[in-house]
């Protein structure tokens, strides 16, 4: 469901206020569900369609006073339908990501659900069924707080958003839980993750129904959804499912650390995630830094992984619900022709620069390089000043860079 820029800005303002009120730290970004159609919107669509498909033909056929009456009724039906659609409640759930926690805004709830990382409980993951062409994919992630609060991201948010949320949460959970888990193992006590038990003696699973001692384990292969153990005396490896295992990311890291120390061969075969991106690159952040983007936008921004195509250099920054992205590639003749038709020229920035009419994109050409700056979810008055400020920095960096 599409949300207007104005609505997104209001969500960002609310999210930053909520973060300050609940001590959640800096607000990074929002994940939205696909939305649900309300009864009011459905009635509006019905009336609009009725007016168009029943009223318009009747107007054409009718004559005289009857035509005028039918026209009035048709216009009234379509107008009423449009009014109902516009006034329909916005049934979208949102998950807000902060530096120190999570919050979820559900359209049916009055108050937001909030989990601070200092009061974190556990995280559970669910996966789809395997197919002939692919391994199981992450479809649901559930984060529980120590007070019983539960925040769930499922396929309604899109698999790309669920995968992105996983990449944000796993490092936090691992940093919070791994030291204590490793220390407990060192003290001689097994660490349990639901039905999975780990110790320096071996690995138990299925609530103790199966067990393999480390001396008998020949190799460990880990995927996000399962773990394979090559065990002496078995022709086929044991498969240990990791779906619904609490804090599975911590268990995986602990097993890998143990295997390394014990000299057991291990490998991690990560599956492709929807929405996956390359790591933050030095080349991208050398063009723009977090501090420079933060200054231009007006609040803290952080560098995040950015998808790249071919040899293009990309840097992406997110924070406060806004996003800034810069992509570098070789210039082509079409750049100038397209920009002249749909953009405003900006003299004094690089060799040439154009600000697109929407004021969300700015194109810079410096020598043989073209840079595309994109900004999202800032209020209209702030877009152009922020883009122009960043464009001057990028142009100066490109001009000072040594020729390839």
Number of C-alpha atoms within 10 A of each C-alpha: 12 6 10 9 14 13 11 18 19 12 18 23 15 11 25 19 13 18 23 12 10 14 14 22 17 20 29 22 17 21 19 19 19 16 16 15 15 14 13 17 21 15 17 24 19 14 21 25 15 16 24 15 11 13 20 15 12 17 18 11 9 14 12 7 9 13 15 13 13 21 19 13 15 23 16 15 21 21 16 18 24 18 16 20 21 13 12 17 15 15 16 19 20 21 24 25 26 24 17 17 23 22 23 23 19 17 16 9 10 8 10 15 16 22 25 19 19 12 12 19 19 18 23 18 25 18 17 13 10 10 9 5 6 10 16 17 20 24 20 23 21 17 21 18 20 14 10 11 13 18 20 16 26 17 15 17 21 18 19 16 22 25 22 16 16 20 13 14 19 16 12 14 19 19 11 15 15 17 12 12 21 23 12 14 17 12 11 11 15 20 20 18 19 15 15 23 18 22 23 19 14 17 21 20 19 13 13 11 8 12 15 17 14 19 12 14 18 16 18 20 17 21 17 21 22 15 19 17 21 18 19 15 7 9 8 11 17 15 14 17 16 26 17 19 20 21 22 25 22 22 24 19 15 21 21 20 15 19 20 12 9 12 12 17 13 18 12 13 11 10 14 12 16 15 14 15 14 11 12 17 16 12 12 20 18 12 22 21 17 17 13 15 27 18 14 18 23 12 14 19 27 17 23 20 15 21 16 13 9 6 9 13 20 25 27 26 25 22 25 27 23 22 22 26 21 25 20 22 17 13 16 12 7 8 14 16 10 10 17 14 9 13 18 15 16 16 10 10 21 21 14 17 28 24 22 18 12 12 22 19 22 27 25 27 25 20 14 12 15 22 25 19 23 18 22 19 21 22 14 15 9 13 20 21 14 21 23 21 16 22 23 15 18 24 24 14 16 20 16 9 10 7 8 4
